[in-house]
Amino acid sequence: MDAEADTWPSAYLAILPAGPIHTLDPTGYLIWSTAVDVGEETEVIAEVCVVTGETAGHIGADVTAFLGELVRMGLLKAGPES
């Protein structure tokens, strides 16, 4: 992914077979896919900062909050590496 947000993909996620479908905008997809790839919250924040050009001080709390929401919705599992 490059730094141009308008080129990032969106995603539709659901817990099958009957879960609701959740739509992730490009930023949500970036956070979710990075979390799936690297797992650890600090690494997710660092990678999102690299891609977006933002600082951890500016977006870290928002990324952390969104990761928590993904866990709450069952779209990401919390664990020692999350």
Helices and strands as residue ranges (DSSP letters): G 5-7, E 11-14, E 21-24, H 26-38, H 41-52, H 56-72
